[in-house]
Amino acid sequence: MARRRLRSSAVVLGGMGLLAATITSCGSDSEPDRRCVDPVTREQLPNYECEDDDSGSGTRRGSYYYGGRISAGKAEGGSFDKSAVDRGGFGSSGSGGG
């Protein structure tokens, strides 16, 4: 009976290692969170305010803000520069300077 328990423990431990490796590798290639915000006030805007319109007029009110969080309706703790934000992986905060 002890031998059977040993095998099942080895399978569980091996499976946990595989799961941890998968989570870590997937997280390291992920893009930072982005949200559409007003570049002056840092107020969160709907995504269509950051997307290019089809008319070619180029009128957009917002810019994408990477990382950070929204507090009281305003973006903080991130950056408008995508490359300045730590993409990080499993367990990272994902915030950068701004």
C-alpha positions in Angstrom: 0.0 0.0 0.0 2.8 2.4 0.8 4.3 1.8 -2.7 1.0 2.8 -4.4 0.9 6.0 -2.3 4.5 6.8 -3.3 3.7 6.6 -7.0 0.6 8.8 -6.8 2.6 11.4 -4.9 5.3 11.4 -7.6 2.6 11.9 -10.3 1.1 14.8 -8.3 4.4 16.5 -7.7 5.4 16.0 -11.4 2.1 17.5 -12.5 2.5 20.5 -10.2 5.9 21.2 -11.7 4.6 21.0 -15.2 1.7 23.3 -14.3 4.1 25.9 -12.7 6.3 25.8 -15.7 3.4 26.4 -18.1 2.0 29.3 -16.1 5.4 30.9 -15.8 6.2 30.6 -19.6 2.8 31.9 -20.6 3.0 34.9 -18.3 6.4 36.0 -19.5 5.3 36.5 -23.1 2.1 38.4 -22.2 1.4 42.0 -23.2 1.0 44.5 -20.4 -2.5 45.6 -19.6 -3.6 48.6 -21.6 -6.5 51.0 -21.3 -7.6 54.0 -23.2 -7.1 57.3 -21.3 -7.1 61.0 -21.9 -3.4 61.9 -22.1 -3.9 65.2 -20.2 -6.3 64.3 -17.5 -5.5 60.5 -17.4 -9.3 59.9 -17.2 -10.3 56.5 -18.4 -12.1 56.6 -21.8 -14.0 54.0 -23.9 -11.7 52.0 -26.2 -13.1 53.5 -29.4 -11.5 56.8 -28.3 -8.1 55.2 -28.8 -8.7 53.2 -32.0 -8.1 54.7 -35.4 -11.3 55.7 -37.1 -12.0 54.6 -40.7 -12.6 58.1 -42.0 -8.9 59.0 -42.1 -9.5 62.1 -40.0 -7.3 60.8 -37.2 -9.3 62.4 -34.5 -8.8 60.5 -31.3 -9.3 61.8 -27.9 -7.3 59.1 -26.0 -4.1 57.3 -26.0 -3.3 53.8 -24.7 -1.9 53.7 -21.2 0.1 50.5 -20.3 0.2 48.8 -16.9 -0.8 50.5 -13.7 -4.3 50.7 -12.5 -7.4 52.9 -12.5 -8.1 54.7 -9.2 -11.0 57.1 -8.9 -11.5 57.0 -12.6 -7.9 58.0 -13.5 -4.9 55.9 -14.6 -1.9 55.7 -12.4 1.3 53.7 -11.9 1.8 52.9 -15.6 3.1 54.7 -18.7 2.0 55.8 -22.2 5.2 54.2 -23.4 4.6 50.5 -23.8 8.3 49.6 -23.7 8.7 51.4 -20.3 6.3 49.0 -18.6 7.7 45.8 -17.2 5.8 43.0 -18.9 7.0 40.6 -16.2 5.6 37.2 -15.8 4.1 35.1 -13.0 4.1 37.2 -9.8 5.2 40.5 -11.2 3.3 43.7 -10.6 3.4 44.9 -14.2 3.8 48.5 -13.3 6.4 50.9 -14.7 7.4 54.6 -14.5 5.3 57.2 -16.1 
